[in-house]
Amino acid sequence: MLSKELIKELNDYVDSHICILESVICEDALFSRSYSCEHMGQGEVTDFIKNNKKPSFSNVLLKYIDKMGVCDSEIYKKAGIDRRHFSKIRSNPDYHPGKHTAIALALALELDKKEVENLIGSAGYTLTDSETFDLVISFCLEHKIYSIDNVNQALDYFSLKPLVGIME
């Protein structure tokens, strides 16, 4: 159970980090540049992918589990994920979990913020300062709140969807 002081600190944290963007037009070079695919050969694209592709979510997750020296069942139970779902993640290196699942597994492993970013980044996600959900997760990581129930309670305080499972 989160204390009233921690809830107040969480509320202050979210308020101080939330970014409200008002009609900002991004003139990023990536958007303003046009590049024709006619200028690149198939070998160039293949080489680029080969040289830049990072490990899959499944590979990164399993390396963290091995590094922690814990068994799979301990992690998926702590994350509130059933055995069949975890089996899909383990057996299919191309499996793409939802952000909530990726974060629940990161919390179950009790990873620090950099490791969480690495793990969820391997699934194509990130934690931003412009989403309340992400700020709540960042707050929990900074305060080493790894219990799924406590994180879900913090999310519920802001009327956000829980990570996984049902809150008690």
C-alpha positions, -999 to 999 in steps of 0.1 A, spaced: 0 0 0 14 34 -9 15 59 19 -2 93 16 32 110 15 43 88 -14 11 95 -32 16 133 -27 52 130 -39 40 110 -70 14 137 -77 40 164 -75 64 144 -96 38 140 -124 28 176 -122 63 189 -125 73 166 -154 42 167 -176 47 186 -208 17 203 -223 25 210 -260 5 238 -276 5 237 -314 42 232 -318 53 225 -353 83 203 -355 106 212 -383 128 182 -378 153 175 -406 140 139 -408 106 152 -418 117 180 -441 142 159 -460 129 138 -489 150 109 -500 141 87 -529 144 50 -526 156 49 -562 190 61 -550 197 31 -528 202 -5 -539 188 -36 -521 222 -46 -509 226 -12 -492 194 -17 -473 203 -53 -464 237 -42 -452 222 -13 -431 198 -37 -414 225 -63 -408 248 -37 -393 222 -18 -372 196 -44 -360 195 -47 -322 186 -79 -303 149 -88 -300 128 -82 -268 129 -119 -262 167 -121 -264 172 -90 -241 146 -103 -216 162 -137 -214 197 -122 -209 184 -102 -180 168 -133 -165 200 -152 -168 221 -123 -154 198 -121 -124 201 -159 -119 164 -164 -114 140 -189 -130 115 -179 -157 85 -188 -135 96 -165 -107 97 -136 -132 65 -142 -150 45 -149 -118 59 -117 -102 50 -98 -134 14 -112 -133 18 -129 -167 6 -164 -173 29 -193 -183 15 -195 -219 20 -158 -226 56 -161 -213 61 -192 -234 52 -172 -265 77 -145 -256 104 -171 -249 99 -193 -279 93 -166 -305 122 -141 -309 100 -119 -331 72 -117 -306 62 -81 -299 47 -76 -264 26 -47 -254 41 -19 -235 23 -28 -202 37 -64 -205 72 -52 -212 72 -28 -182 57 -55 -159 85 -78 -168 111 -51 -162 96 -44 -128 96 -81 -120 133 -81 -127 137 -50 -106 158 -33 -133 170 3 -129 157 30 -153 185 26 -178 180 -12 -180 142 -7 -182 148 17 -212 170 -10 -228 145 -37 -223 113 -19 -234 134 -2 -262 140 -36 -276 102 -39 -280 100 -4 -296 89 15 -265 102 43 -244 93 63 -213 85 99 -220 79 130 -199 48 138 -219 26 109 -208 12 105 -173 15 67 -175 52 70 -183 58 95 -155 41 72 -130 64 43 -141 95 66 -140 85 77 -105 81 41 -94 115 32 -109 132 62 -92 117 52 -58 124 14 -64 87 5 -63 87 -28 -81 56 -44 -67 30 -47 -95 2 -41 -70 18 -9 -58 25 3 -93 -11 -5 -103 -23 14 -72 -2 45 -84 -16 41 -119 -51 38 -105 -46 71 -85 -44 88 -119 -73 67 -134 -49 49 -157 -51 13 -169 -32 -11 -146 -1 -30 -160 -15 -65 -158 -38 -85 -136 -65 -72 -113 -58 -49 -84 -68 -61 -50 
